[in-house]
């Protein structure tokens, strides 16, 4: 487990990736799959693994006749560039839970050493901006984005670190240490092409901010949504509905376009849950974020206009739900009767600080919300299988997708010397589940000794309709630790020697075949395996960039 958390010590600008099993199918689109994650550049940073610099791992799947290629490259954020120029570590980390005084001292030291209280790591997720040009943002929820581009040979170029979009993202009152921030998770509306996210405010009156990039990739003025509680909430993810089902879009969510006669712009769902942000905790040497079930949890349904915009003074309906924490949503949709269904991975931490110090398993859960009365009519667990990092066919974002996918932990426990969290997990499987019933429809397990190290990336099959949400391929990064596997492919030996005995692969899975039906041959699910020329340690979220948008 600790092998998988350990950073790699070198970049790889571009190198060949060998197909060692199967072949890339003809109906798999060509492009680049990206994986973001922390990778400390200057020794063991104070704080934890999550404070590491953003390293982007990239595999380009080229048109027929060319060979796949791989790179791993640091994003040249402002903080990274300052440390690179100095040749040493300048920043103390912020993940020093459960204490608060070291965090305050670190912010002061950072300001003195680097003229920047908080490092802009951009190490969590991505947003591929609409409008073409292959523009991608590296994101971390408490810093400004870092824009970069990807080449057709997998080379990565940082274009603009600490990107405030001409001041649109700047807000020093609400983000005093970073100057501005942007959520790590956006939802892109397949009908309008706009991307919407919710950023939590770390200072000032309890509030969240709705950020929006239009169909040309240009940011709109953020909208502030006051929260009804007495503290801000750490909002890591959100959800949207597109409203098309209100006018006959149906519950099956079949095609890629919405109803032309839709009379609803849908909702943005703001998760004001029980993970509170109280800066005054720092004075008492406590971490500013803690689980407080006594403050309650609420889902805010913020009405969108027909063109997707959120008014400057939004209409919000707040529905109280049972206290919990949700880091990742799966999807939401508006039913024909006007009710809103939200599915997400729900957890209940065991103590105020266990959300960061320990691992809290998350389970598929559904809420049924009535915007007209501000009530939750039903909420229920859909599955008892712990799941992380859910993904769906993005063509069904905001609609009634039947199928979802996630990665499945197989071991939970510590000690994790790169924590917090001080309990780590091992993940060796990919699951397919029915979002309506919670039924586990498929469960694929990696070969012995290999572990999933990032979320799955769903890529629709060429020429397919969205259907129930499984007409595509899942791209999965996997790594073998130095403890070894029962067998390894010859192409992986050299890479393992360079990275402390670790080797990595990219698996291409057929999402339709991942349905639990006994097939006898693994290749019915695994259509291709690529051996990568460098190791991929634990990371977080990914993205897909079509080949025609690469440089």
Long-range contacts (C-beta under 8 A, 24 or more apart in sequence): 1-411, 1-416, 1-424, 1-425, 1-426, 1-481, 2-416, 2-417, 2-418, 2-424, 3-481, 3-482, 3-483, 3-500, 3-501, 3-502, 4-426, 4-451, 4-453, 4-479, 4-481, 4-502, 4-537, 4-538, 5-49, 5-416, 5-417, 5-418, 5-424, 5-537, 5-538, 6-418, 6-500, 6-537, 7-38, 7-39, 7-40, 7-41, 7-52, 7-55, 7-537, 8-39, 8-55, 8-72, 8-499, 8-534, 8-535, 8-537, 10-498, 10-534, 11-55, 11-71, 11-72, 11-73, 11-74, 12-70, 12-71, 12-72, 12-73, 12-533, 12-534, 13-71, 13-73, 13-155, 14-69, 14-70, 14-71, 14-151, 14-153, 14-154, 14-155, 15-69, 15-70, 15-71, 15-533, 15-534, 16-67, 16-68, 16-69, 16-70, 16-533, 17-59, 17-67, 17-68, 17-69, 17-70, 17-506, 17-530, 17-531, 17-532, 17-533, 18-68, 18-491, 18-530, 18-531, 19-68, 19-528, 19-529, 19-530, 20-489, 20-491, 20-492, 20-505, 20-529, 20-530, 20-531, 21-523, 21-526, 21-528, 21-529, 22-508, 22-523, 22-526, 22-527, 22-528, 22-529, 23-527, 23-528, 24-61, 24-68, 24-508, 24-527, 24-528, 25-473, 25-508, 25-510, 25-527, 25-528, 26-64, 26-462, 27-461, 27-462, 27-463, 27-464, 28-61, 28-459, 28-461, 28-462, 28-473, 28-508, 28-527, 29-459, 29-460, 29-462, 29-546, 29-547, 30-61, 30-62, 30-63, 30-546, 30-547, 31-60, 31-61, 31-459, 31-544, 31-545, 31-546, 31-547, 31-549, 31-550, 32-58, 32-59, 32-60, 32-61, 32-150, 32-154, 32-544, 32-545, 32-547, 32-550, 33-58, 33-59, 33-61, 33-457, 33-459, 33-475, 33-506, 33-542, 33-543, 33-544, 34-58, 34-126, 34-136, 34-150, 34-542, 34-543, 34-544, 34-545, 35-453, 35-454, 35-477, 35-536, 35-539, 35-540, 35-541, 35-542, 36-122, 36-123, 36-124, 36-125, 36-126, 36-138, 36-139, 36-539, 36-540, 36-541, 36-542, 36-543, 37-123, 37-453, 37-454, 37-537, 37-538, 37-539, 37-540, 38-121, 38-123, 38-539, 38-540, 39-74, 39-123, 39-537, 41-74, 41-80, 41-83, 41-84, 42-83, 42-88, 42-89, 43-89, 45-89, 45-91, 45-92, 45-93, 46-92, 46-93, 46-96, 46-102, 46-106, 47-92, 47-93, 47-94, 47-95, 47-96, 47-106, 48-93, 48-95, 48-96, 48-97, 48-418, 48-419, 48-420, 48-421, 49-95, 49-416, 49-418, 49-419, 49-538, 50-95, 50-123, 50-420, 51-93, 51-94, 51-95, 51-119, 51-121, 52-121, 52-123, 53-77, 53-79, 53-80, 53-121, 53-123, 54-80, 54-121, 54-122, 54-123, 54-138, 54-140, 54-146, 55-123, 55-539, 56-138, 56-148, 56-156, 57-477, 57-534, 57-536, 57-539, 58-150, 58-154, 58-156, 59-154, 59-475, 59-506, 59-530, 59-532, 60-150, 60-152, 60-153, 60-154, 60-547, 60-550, 61-547, 62-152, 62-547, 63-547, 68-530, 69-153, 69-154, 70-154, 70-532, 70-533, 70-534, 71-154, 71-155, 71-156, 72-534, 72-536, 73-155, 73-156, 75-122, 75-123, 75-138, 75-146, 75-148, 75-156, 75-158, 75-161, 76-146, 76-158, 76-161, 77-119, 77-120, 77-121, 77-122, 77-138, 77-143, 77-146, 77-158, 77-161, 77-162, 78-116, 78-120, 78-161, 78-162, 79-114, 79-116, 79-119, 79-120, 79-121, 80-161, 81-161, 82-114, 82-116, 83-114, 90-114, 91-116, 91-119, 93-119, 94-118, 94-119, 94-142, 95-356, 95-420, 96-287, 97-287, 97-289, 97-353, 97-356, 97-357, 97-420, 98-286, 98-287, 98-353, 98-356, 98-357, 99-285, 99-286, 99-287, 100-281, 100-282, 100-283, 100-284, 100-285, 100-286, 100-287, 100-288, 101-282, 101-285, 103-282, 103-287, 103-288, 104-282, 107-177, 117-177, 117-178, 118-142, 118-143, 118-177, 118-178, 119-143, 120-144, 120-146, 120-161, 120-162, 120-178, 122-146, 122-161, 123-540, 124-184, 124-540, 124-541, 125-184, 125-185, 125-540, 125-541, 125-543, 126-541, 126-542, 126-543, 127-186, 127-195, 127-197, 127-213, 127-543, 128-543, 128-544, 128-545, 129-195, 129-213, 129-217, 130-188, 130-193, 130-194, 130-195, 130-213, 130-214, 130-215, 130-216, 130-217, 131-215, 131-216, 131-217, 131-218, 132-549, 133-217, 133-549, 134-545, 134-549, 134-550, 134-551, 135-159, 135-217, 136-543, 136-545, 137-163, 137-182, 139-182, 139-183, 139-184, 139-185, 140-184, 141-181, 141-182, 141-183, 141-184, 141-199, 141-200, 141-236, 142-175, 142-178, 142-181, 142-202, 143-178, 143-180, 143-181, 143-182, 144-169, 144-178, 144-179, 144-180, 144-181, 144-182, 145-169, 145-182, 149-551, 150-545, 150-550, 150-551, 151-550, 151-551, 152-547, 152-550, 152-551, 157-551, 165-219, 168-219, 168-220, 168-221, 168-222, 169-211, 169-219, 169-222, 171-209, 171-222, 173-203, 173-204, 174-201, 174-202, 174-203, 174-204, 174-207, 174-209, 175-201, 175-202, 175-203, 176-202, 176-203, 177-202, 182-211, 183-211, 183-235, 183-236, 183-237, 183-238, 184-236, 184-237, 184-541, 185-236, 185-237, 185-238, 185-328, 185-541, 186-211, 186-213, 187-238, 187-239, 187-240, 187-397, 187-398, 188-394, 188-397, 189-240, 189-242, 189-266, 189-308, 189-397, 189-398, 190-242, 190-256, 190-394, 190-395, 190-396, 190-397, 190-398, 190-399, 191-242, 191-244, 191-257, 191-258, 191-398, 192-242, 192-307, 192-308, 194-308, 196-238, 196-240, 196-268, 196-308, 196-310, 197-238, 198-225, 198-235, 198-237, 198-238, 198-268, 198-270, 198-271, 199-235, 200-232, 200-233, 200-234, 200-235, 200-277, 201-232, 202-232, 202-277, 202-279, 202-288, 203-279, 206-230, 206-231, 206-232, 206-233, 207-232, 208-232, 208-233, 208-235, 208-270, 208-272, 208-300, 210-268, 210-270, 210-302, 210-310, 210-314, 212-308, 212-309, 212-310, 220-309, 221-312, 223-310, 223-311, 223-312, 223-314, 225-270, 225-300, 225-302, 225-314, 225-316, 227-270, 227-272, 227-300, 228-272, 228-298, 228-318, 229-272, 229-276, 229-295, 229-296, 229-298, 230-295, 231-276, 231-277, 231-278, 231-292, 231-295, 232-276, 232-277, 233-271, 233-272, 233-273, 233-274, 233-275, 233-276, 233-277, 234-275, 234-276, 234-277, 234-289, 235-270, 235-271, 235-272, 235-273, 236-326, 236-327, 236-328, 237-271, 237-326, 237-327, 237-328, 237-329, 237-344, 238-268, 238-269, 238-270, 238-271, 238-329, 239-268, 239-269, 239-329, 239-331, 239-332, 239-342, 239-344, 239-398, 240-266, 240-267, 240-268, 240-269, 240-304, 240-332, 240-397, 240-398, 241-266, 241-267, 241-269, 241-332, 241-333, 241-334, 241-340, 241-398, 241-399, 242-266, 242-333, 242-334, 242-397, 242-398, 242-399, 243-267, 243-304, 243-334, 243-398, 244-334, 244-399, 245-333, 245-334, 245-335, 245-336, 245-399, 245-400, 246-334, 246-336, 246-338, 248-336, 249-399, 250-336, 250-400, 251-333, 251-335, 251-336, 251-400, 252-400, 252-402, 252-468, 253-333, 253-396, 253-399, 253-400, 253-401, 253-402, 253-466, 253-468, 253-469, 254-465, 254-466, 254-467, 255-465, 255-466, 256-395, 256-465, 256-466, 262-306, 263-306, 264-306, 264-334, 265-303, 265-304, 265-305, 265-306, 265-307, 265-308, 265-309, 266-304, 266-308, 266-334, 266-398, 267-301, 267-302, 267-303, 267-304, 267-332, 267-334, 267-340, 267-371, 268-301, 268-302, 268-304, 268-310, 269-299, 269-300, 269-301, 269-302, 269-329, 269-332, 269-340, 269-342, 270-299, 270-300, 270-301, 270-302, 270-316, 271-297, 271-299, 271-300, 271-326, 271-329, 271-344, 272-297, 272-298, 272-299, 272-300, 272-318, 273-297, 273-298, 273-323, 273-324, 273-325, 273-326, 274-323, 274-324, 274-325, 275-325, 275-355, 287-353, 287-356, 289-355, 289-356, 290-352, 290-353, 290-355, 291-325, 291-349, 291-351, 291-352, 291-353, 291-354, 291-355, 292-352, 293-323, 293-324, 293-348, 294-323, 295-323, 296-320, 296-323, 297-321, 297-322, 297-323, 297-324, 299-342, 299-367, 299-369, 299-376, 301-340, 301-369, 301-371, 303-371, 317-371, 317-372, 317-373, 317-374, 318-374, 319-367, 319-369, 319-370, 319-371, 319-374, 319-375, 319-376, 320-375, 320-376, 321-367, 321-376, 321-379, 322-379, 323-348, 324-348, 324-365, 325-349, 325-355, 325-360, 326-362, 327-362, 328-362, 328-388, 328-389, 328-390, 329-390, 330-364, 330-390, 330-392, 330-404, 330-435, 331-392, 331-396, 331-397, 331-398, 331-399, 331-401, 331-404, 331-435, 332-398, 333-398, 333-399, 333-400, 333-401, 335-400, 338-370, 338-371, 338-372, 339-368, 339-369, 339-370, 339-371, 339-377, 340-368, 340-369, 340-370, 340-371, 341-366, 341-367, 341-368, 341-369, 341-400, 342-366, 342-367, 342-369, 343-382, 343-404, 343-435, 344-390, 345-387, 345-388, 345-390, 345-406, 346-381, 356-420, 356-421, 357-419, 357-420, 357-421, 357-422, 357-423, 358-421, 358-422, 358-423, 359-412, 359-421, 359-423, 359-424, 359-425, 361-386, 361-409, 361-412, 362-386, 362-387, 362-388, 363-387, 364-404, 364-433, 364-435, 364-438, 366-435, 366-438, 381-438, 382-433, 382-435, 382-437, 382-438, 383-433, 383-438, 383-439, 383-440, 385-431, 385-433, 385-440, 386-412, 387-431, 387-433, 388-425, 388-427, 388-455, 389-454, 389-455, 389-456, 389-540, 389-541, 391-455, 391-456, 391-457, 391-458, 391-474, 392-435, 392-458, 392-469, 393-458, 393-460, 393-466, 393-469, 393-470, 393-471, 393-472, 394-458, 395-460, 395-466, 396-466, 396-469, 400-436, 401-435, 401-466, 401-468, 401-469, 402-434, 402-435, 402-436, 402-468, 402-469, 402-470, 403-432, 403-433, 403-434, 403-435, 403-441, 403-468, 403-469, 403-470, 403-511, 404-432, 404-433, 404-435, 404-469, 405-430, 405-431, 405-432, 405-433, 405-456, 405-458, 405-474, 405-511, 405-514, 406-430, 406-431, 406-433, 406-456, 407-431, 407-452, 407-455, 407-456, 407-476, 408-443, 426-451, 427-451, 427-452, 427-453, 428-452, 430-456, 430-474, 430-476, 430-509, 430-514, 432-470, 432-511, 432-514, 432-515, 432-516, 440-516, 441-514, 441-515, 441-516, 442-514, 442-515, 442-516, 443-516, 444-509, 444-514, 444-525, 444-526, 446-478, 446-507, 447-485, 447-486, 447-487, 448-485, 448-486, 449-480, 449-481, 449-483, 449-484, 449-485, 449-486, 450-478, 450-479, 450-480, 450-485, 450-505, 451-478, 451-479, 451-480, 451-481, 452-476, 452-477, 452-478, 453-477, 453-478, 453-479, 453-504, 453-536, 453-537, 453-538, 453-539, 454-536, 454-538, 454-539, 454-540, 454-541, 454-542, 455-540, 455-541, 455-542, 456-509, 456-542, 457-542, 457-543, 457-544, 458-511, 459-544, 470-511, 470-512, 470-514, 470-515, 471-511, 471-512, 472-511, 473-508, 473-509, 473-510, 473-511, 473-527, 474-507, 474-508, 474-509, 474-511, 474-514, 475-506, 475-507, 475-508, 475-509, 475-542, 475-544, 476-506, 476-507, 476-508, 476-509, 477-504, 477-505, 477-506, 477-507, 477-536, 477-539, 477-542, 478-504, 478-505, 478-506, 478-507, 479-503, 479-504, 479-505, 479-535, 479-536, 479-537, 480-504, 489-531, 491-531, 492-531, 494-533, 495-531, 495-532, 495-533, 495-534, 495-535, 496-535, 498-534, 498-535, 499-534, 499-535, 500-535, 502-535, 502-537, 503-531, 503-532, 503-535, 504-532, 504-534, 504-535, 504-536, 505-529, 505-530, 505-531, 505-532, 506-530, 506-532
